[in-house]
Amino acid sequence: MASKIDICSNALKLIGDEPINSFDEPGAGAKVSNALYQTTKETLLSSHPWSFALKQQRLNRLSQAPDKKTGFSYAFQLPTDLIRIWSIQDYSDYILINGFLYSNSKQLLCTYIYDTEETALPPQFVKALEYALASDFAIAITENQSMAGLYEQKAMMKISQAKTIDSQGRPQQAFIDSPLINARQGGNIFSGGW
């Protein structure tokens, strides 16, 4: 299981820099790692409904209603570990304003991406994160644009592979019977025929 320091050290090694033991130690590697790690991780987490980073939670409705000008009747507190909302059920309209969710539904179930601990990150995600960090580090530490481009490409390939692997752990969405699908399969969409 990788730690933040392990992930950053591996990214630093990829660009030819020295690994670190702490974010507090002197040197560009530690400073850049400390500055860029969390936002790079959150950006990557928010790019896909990763099975290891999804949570569901009923949102807490606030006692104070939103301003009437919003057009919504209820305000909800968002989870503190939320990075990105993936879906809201009961499928009503909603809007995010200043850290709150407004809706006309009395109850909402939120499926969201959360800031997952490094020990729960699968190897393919860790490798994609290391390449993404190496791309950012190459610009900040070495100022080598071609190296940054190389690791950006590697990151994109690893992210794609990681998404594919993650998606294989879920059942396929079934097609619902519909006139358009029946017509494509040679069926007649009109009950009385032509």
C-alpha positions in Angstrom: 0.0 0.0 0.0 1.4 3.3 -1.0 1.5 6.5 1.1 1.5 10.1 -0.1 5.2 10.3 0.3 5.8 7.0 -1.6 3.6 8.2 -4.5 5.4 11.6 -4.6 8.8 10.0 -4.3 8.1 7.7 -7.2 7.0 10.6 -9.3 10.1 12.5 -8.4 12.3 9.5 -9.4 10.6 9.4 -12.7 11.8 12.9 -13.6 15.3 12.1 -12.2 15.0 13.9 -8.9 15.7 12.6 -5.4 12.9 10.9 -3.4 11.6 12.5 -0.3 10.9 11.3 3.3 8.6 14.1 4.3 6.8 17.1 2.9 8.6 19.3 5.4 12.2 18.6 4.4 14.2 21.3 2.5 14.4 21.1 -1.3 12.3 21.7 -4.4 11.0 18.1 -4.5 9.3 18.3 -1.1 7.9 21.8 -1.6 6.5 20.9 -5.0 5.1 17.6 -3.8 3.4 19.3 -0.9 2.0 22.0 -3.1 0.7 19.8 -6.0 -0.1 16.4 -4.5 -3.6 16.9 -3.1 -5.0 18.9 -6.1 -3.6 16.4 -8.6 -5.1 13.5 -6.6 -8.5 15.2 -6.4 -8.5 16.1 -10.1 -7.9 12.5 -11.0 -10.5 11.2 -8.5 -13.1 13.5 -9.9 -12.6 12.3 -13.5 -14.5 9.0 -13.2 -17.0 7.3 -10.8 -14.2 5.1 -9.4 -15.7 2.2 -7.4 -13.2 2.6 -4.6 -14.0 6.3 -4.2 -17.8 6.3 -4.3 -19.9 6.9 -1.2 -23.7 7.3 -0.7 -25.2 9.4 1.9 -28.6 10.9 2.7 -28.0 14.7 2.8 -28.8 16.6 6.0 -31.5 19.1 5.3 -30.9 22.5 7.0 -33.7 24.1 9.0 -33.3 27.4 7.2 -34.9 27.5 3.8 -32.9 29.1 0.9 -33.8 32.5 -0.4 -37.0 32.4 -2.4 -35.2 33.9 -5.4 -33.3 30.6 -5.9 -36.6 28.9 -6.8 -35.8 26.0 -4.4 -37.6 25.1 -1.1 -34.9 23.2 0.8 -31.2 23.6 1.5 -28.9 20.6 2.3 -25.4 20.3 3.8 -22.9 18.7 1.6 -20.6 15.9 3.0 -17.3 17.2 4.3 -15.2 14.7 2.4 -17.0 15.4 -1.0 -14.9 16.0 -4.0 -17.6 15.7 -6.7 -21.3 14.8 -6.8 -21.9 11.9 -9.1 -25.7 11.6 -8.8 -28.6 12.9 -6.7 -31.6 10.7 -6.2 -34.8 11.4 -6.2 -33.7 12.8 -9.6 -35.0 16.3 -8.9 -33.4 19.5 -10.1 -30.9 21.0 -7.8 -28.2 23.6 -7.7 -24.9 24.0 -5.7 -24.5 27.4 -4.2 -21.7 28.4 -1.8 -21.2 24.9 -0.4 -24.9 24.0 -0.1 -27.2 22.0 -2.3 -30.7 23.5 -3.0 -33.6 21.4 -4.1 -37.3 21.1 -4.0 -37.1 17.5 -2.7 -37.4 16.9 1.1 -34.9 14.0 1.0 -31.9 13.4 -1.2 -29.5 10.5 -1.6 -26.2 11.7 -2.8 -23.7 9.4 -4.6 -20.3 11.2 -4.6 -16.6 10.9 -5.0 -14.7 11.3 -1.7 -11.1 11.9 -0.8 -10.1 8.3 -0.5 -7.2 7.3 1.7 -4.0 6.3 -0.1 -4.2 2.8 1.4 -7.5 2.2 -0.5 -6.2 3.2 -3.9 -5.7 0.3 -6.3 -2.3 -0.1 -8.0 -3.5 1.1 -11.5 -4.8 4.3 -10.0 -1.6 4.9 -8.0 0.5 4.5 -11.2 -1.7 6.9 -13.1 -1.4 9.4 -10.2 2.4 9.0 -10.2 2.6 9.8 -14.0 0.2 12.8 -13.6 2.4 14.1 -10.7 5.6 13.4 -12.8 4.2 15.6 -15.6 3.5 18.4 -13.1 6.8 18.0 -11.3 8.7 18.0 -14.6 7.5 21.6 -15.3 8.0 22.8 -11.7 11.3 21.2 -10.9 13.2 20.6 -14.2 11.3 23.1 -16.5 11.5 20.4 -19.1 8.4 20.7 -21.3 9.2 17.6 -23.4 9.5 15.4 -20.3 6.3 16.9 -18.9 4.5 16.0 -22.2 5.9 12.5 -22.1 4.5 11.9 -18.6 1.2 13.6 -19.5 0.8 11.0 -22.3 1.7 8.2 -20.0 -0.7 9.5 -17.4 -3.5 9.6 -19.9 -2.9 6.0 -21.0 -2.7 4.8 -17.4 -5.9 6.7 -16.5 -7.7 5.1 -19.4 -6.5 1.6 -18.4 -7.4 2.3 -14.8 -10.9 3.4 -15.8 -11.3 0.3 -17.9 -10.2 -2.0 -15.1 -12.5 -0.2 -12.6 -15.5 -0.3 -14.9 -15.1 -4.1 -15.4 -16.1 -4.6 -11.8 -19.7 -3.3 -12.5 -22.5 -5.0 -14.4 -23.4 -3.6 -17.8 -26.5 -1.4 -18.0 -29.4 -3.3 -19.5 -31.2 -1.9 -22.5 -34.8 -1.1 -21.8 -37.3 -2.3 -24.4 -38.1 0.6 -26.6 -39.6 1.2 -30.0 -36.4 2.6 -31.4 -34.4 -0.5 -30.4 -37.1 -2.8 -31.7 -37.1 -0.9 -35.1 -33.3 -1.3 -35.4 -33.6 -5.0 -34.7 -36.1 -5.3 -37.6 -39.3 -5.1 -35.6 -42.2 -3.0 -36.5 -42.7 0.0 -34.3 -46.4 0.4 -35.3 -48.8 -2.0 -33.7 -51.0 -2.2 -36.8 -48.1 -2.7 -39.3 -47.6 -0.8 -42.5 
